[in-house]
Amino acid sequence: RRQGITDLRTLASRADDLLLTQPGPAQFVTAVLATLDTATGALQYVLAGHPPPLLVRRGRAIKELGHPPRTPLGVRELPPDRVTAGYEQLEPGDRLLLYSDGITEARNADGEFFGEQRLVDLTRRAELAGLPAPETLRRLRAAVLAHQGGRLQDDATLVLVDWAADASRSLFPALP
């Protein structure tokens, strides 16, 4: 992206190139590459071996954004022109939850996974309670930590995108 590349497929291919040229054993990374037009809610994304984001609309987790994924970055199986980007039109008030497998695969002392359904249920409850995105994330993080007895066992990443058509205007002060 720092080189001005905006096409998600090209960005993924560039990441492949960089990872494949690193010395030492082969390395890979999972990712969701995405662009969101903050004015219109148009979302484009490429899943690279990463769990699909969850779309929450009006208090319901309505679907996973499950466009067919490509392999993780650093594992090139298809030429870049064979990879396709997914598209989703967000509606005002939609939330998009992105998470790493360290969240859903978090295990308690009995070996039980935290799981996607628990993640969905907690996110839905927070949405129905009208909680802002930072508080929702705080509660999700606390639940994952509690499930694991207070110690993370793997990387655990949560990102919650809260989209509204006019939100970008409220980020910056109006200039006289």
C-alpha positions in Angstrom: 0.0 0.0 0.0 2.9 2.3 0.7 3.8 2.1 -3.0 0.4 3.5 -4.0 -1.1 0.1 -4.9 -4.8 0.0 -4.2 -6.0 -3.2 -6.0 -6.4 -5.8 -3.3 -5.4 -8.7 -5.6 -2.2 -6.9 -6.5 -1.5 -6.1 -2.8 -1.9 -9.8 -1.9 0.4 -10.8 -4.8 3.0 -8.2 -3.6 2.8 -9.5 -0.1 3.4 -13.0 -1.5 6.5 -11.8 -3.3 7.9 -10.2 -0.2 7.2 -13.3 2.0 8.5 -15.8 -0.6 11.8 -13.9 -1.0 12.6 -13.9 2.8 15.6 -16.0 3.8 15.1 -19.0 6.0 12.1 -21.4 6.2 9.0 -20.6 4.3 6.7 -18.2 6.1 3.1 -17.3 5.6 0.5 -15.0 7.3 -3.3 -15.0 7.2 -5.0 -11.7 6.5 -8.1 -9.9 5.4 -7.3 -7.2 2.9 -10.1 -4.7 2.6 -11.1 -1.3 1.4 -14.1 0.6 2.6 -15.5 3.6 0.9 -16.5 5.5 4.0 -18.9 7.7 2.0 -20.9 4.9 0.4 -20.3 1.8 2.5 -19.0 -0.2 -0.5 -16.6 -2.8 0.9 -14.2 -4.9 -1.1 -12.2 -7.6 0.5 -9.8 -10.5 -0.1 -9.6 -13.3 2.4 -6.1 -14.8 2.6 -6.5 -17.9 4.8 -8.2 -15.8 7.5 -11.6 -16.4 9.2 -14.3 -14.5 7.3 -15.5 -11.3 8.9 -19.0 -11.3 10.4 -21.6 -8.7 9.3 -23.9 -7.5 12.1 -27.0 -5.6 11.0 -29.7 -4.3 13.3 -28.5 -6.4 16.2 -28.2 -9.7 14.2 -25.1 -11.4 12.9 -26.6 -11.8 9.4 -23.7 -13.5 7.7 -20.1 -14.3 7.3 -18.4 -12.5 4.4 -17.4 -15.8 2.9 -16.2 -14.9 -0.6 -14.0 -17.8 -1.7 -10.6 -17.3 0.0 -7.2 -17.5 -1.5 -4.3 -19.1 0.3 -2.5 -17.3 3.1 -0.1 -14.6 2.1 3.3 -16.2 1.2 1.6 -19.3 -0.3 0.9 -18.7 -3.9 -1.3 -21.3 -5.6 -3.1 -19.1 -8.1 -1.8 -16.4 -10.4 -3.0 -12.9 -9.2 -5.5 -12.6 -12.1 -7.3 -15.7 -10.9 -8.0 -14.3 -7.4 -11.2 -12.4 -7.0 -12.3 -9.8 -4.4 -15.5 -10.1 -2.5 -18.0 -7.2 -2.4 -20.5 -6.2 0.2 -22.7 -3.1 0.4 -22.8 -1.9 4.0 -25.9 -0.2 5.3 -25.8 2.7 7.8 -25.3 1.3 11.3 -23.7 -2.0 10.1 -20.8 -3.4 12.0 -18.1 -5.6 10.6 -16.3 -7.9 13.1 -12.8 -9.1 12.0 -11.1 -11.6 14.2 -8.1 -14.0 14.2 -8.4 -17.7 14.8 -6.8 -17.1 18.2 -10.2 -15.8 19.3 -12.5 -18.7 18.1 -9.8 -21.4 18.9 -9.2 -20.1 22.4 -9.5 -23.1 24.8 -10.6 -23.3 28.4 -9.1 -25.7 30.9 -11.4 -28.5 29.6 -10.2 -28.0 26.0 -13.5 -26.4 24.9 -13.1 -23.8 22.1 -14.4 -20.3 22.6 -16.0 -20.8 19.2 -17.6 -18.7 16.6 -21.1 -19.1 17.9 -20.1 -17.6 21.3 -18.4 -14.7 19.5 -21.5 -14.1 17.5 -23.8 -14.3 20.5 -21.7 -11.8 22.6 -21.4 -9.4 19.6 -25.2 -9.6 19.0 -26.0 -8.9 22.7 -23.7 -5.9 22.7 -25.3 -4.6 19.6 -28.8 -5.1 21.0 -27.8 -3.3 24.2 -26.7 -0.3 22.0 -23.1 -0.5 23.2 -20.5 1.5 21.3 -17.8 -0.4 19.4 -15.0 0.2 21.9 -17.1 -1.2 24.8 -18.2 -4.2 22.6 -14.5 -4.9 21.9 -13.6 -4.6 25.6 -16.3 -7.1 26.5 -15.3 -9.5 23.8 -11.7 -9.3 24.9 -12.7 -9.9 28.5 -14.8 -12.9 27.6 -12.0 -14.5 25.6 -9.5 -14.0 28.4 -11.9 -15.3 31.0 -12.5 -18.4 28.8 -8.8 -19.1 28.8 -8.2 -18.4 32.5 -6.6 -15.0 31.9 -3.8 -16.2 29.7 -3.7 -15.9 25.9 -2.6 -19.1 24.2 -2.3 -17.6 20.7 -2.5 -14.3 18.9 -6.0 -12.9 19.5 -7.0 -10.0 17.3 -10.4 -8.3 17.2 -11.4 -5.3 15.0 -14.9 -3.9 14.9 -15.8 -1.5 12.1 -18.9 0.6 12.9 -20.0 2.2 9.6 -22.4 5.1 9.2 -22.7 7.2 6.0 -21.9 10.5 7.7 -19.4 9.2 10.3 -16.4 10.4 8.2 -17.6 14.0 8.5 -17.6 13.8 12.3 -14.0 12.6 12.4 -12.6 16.0 11.5 -13.6 19.5 12.7 -15.4 21.7 10.3 -13.2 24.4 8.8 -14.5 27.9 8.7 
